[in-house]
Amino acid sequence: QVRLVESGGGLVQPGGSLRLSCSASGSVRNIYSMGWYRQAPGKEREALATLTTSGNADYSDSVKDRFTISRDNGKNTVHLQMNSLKPEDTAVYFCNAYKLASGDYWGQGTQVTVSS
């Protein structure tokens, strides 16, 4: 099992920035990728950004010019730097880890609210 713990959510004004972090522990060997998703009330969970262990990053069109995913070298921690936040970015943000052999693992989620 892979345990994922997110941190860094909160309330921010439109145009502001937040940095989310996700720390992985447990059976972290052979993780293929880690990434971030979000789910707003009444909407489906949306993939935002993924980063493979080889360093390939992929972003959704809705965030690619504003959000940046990164990883601490040698640590099983990924970050999501979110800039120019908009009210429509309000959602619960989830960390994801993916293993080819065993599939997806999820964190408990962290709330991000963008409001004045």
N, C-alpha and C positions, 0 to 999 in steps of 0.2 A: 504494500500500500504506500501511496505517496500522500503526505499531508501538506496542504498548502495553506498558508496564513497570509491574508492581505492586510495592509495597513495604508493609511494616508488619505482616506476619504474625508469628506466634510462639506462644509458650506462655503461657497465662494461666489463672488459677484461676477456677473457677465464680463468677459474680457480677461478674467483672472486666470491663474494657473494653479494646478495641483500636481503632486507627484505621488503616484501609487507605487507600493512595493509589495512583492510577493516572495515569501521564503518557503522553499520546499525542503521537506525532511522525510525520513523514512527510507523507502526503497527507491532512491533517486538514480540508481544506475540505469543506463539505457533509456533515459528520457530523450525522446526525439525532438520535442519542441515544447516551449512554454508560451503562453499568450494571455491576452485579455479579451473578455467578452463583457457585454452589459445587457441589462434587461430593464426596460422602463415599464411602468404599470400598464397592463393591458396589451403589451407588445411581446413579440418573441425575443428570445435571447439572440444577440447580434455579435458576430465576431468583429473585433476591432483591429487587433494586431497580433501577429505570431512571430516568434523568433526561434529558428532551429538551432541545435547545438553547434552546427557548422557555421552559424552566423548569418543565415539568410532571413531577412525580415520581410514581412508582407503586411499590408495595411488595407483596411476598407477605404473606399472612396470618401466616406463621410468624415474620416479623421486623418487621412494621410498627410495633409499639409499642416496639421496642428498637433498631432500626438507623435511621440517617439518612444519606441520600446528599446530597452537596453538590458544588459546582463552584467552582473559583477563577475569578473574573471575568477575562476576557481571557486565560486560560491554558487549555490543553487538559488540565486535570487534574481528576479527580474523586476524591472521598474517600468512604469508608464508615465512619461512626462506629458502632461496635458496643458496646452497653452490655448489662449483665445477661446476660453470656454463659453458656451452658449447655453441658454436655458434648456434647449433640447438635448443637451448632454446629460441632463439629470436622469439618473438611473442607479441601479445597484450594479457595481462592477465586480466581475468574477475573474479570478485567476484560474488558468487551465494548464495542466501538464498532460502531454500525450506520449504514450509509449506504443510502439508498433505492436508489441506482443499483447498488451493488456488494455489499451484504449485510453479513455479520458479520465482524468482526475480533476476535481473542482475544489476551490476554496469556498468559504462560507459567504463571501461577498462583502463588499464595503459600499456604503451609500455615498454617492456624490450628488450634491444639490447645488445647482447654479441659479442663483436668484439675487435680486437686489433688495 
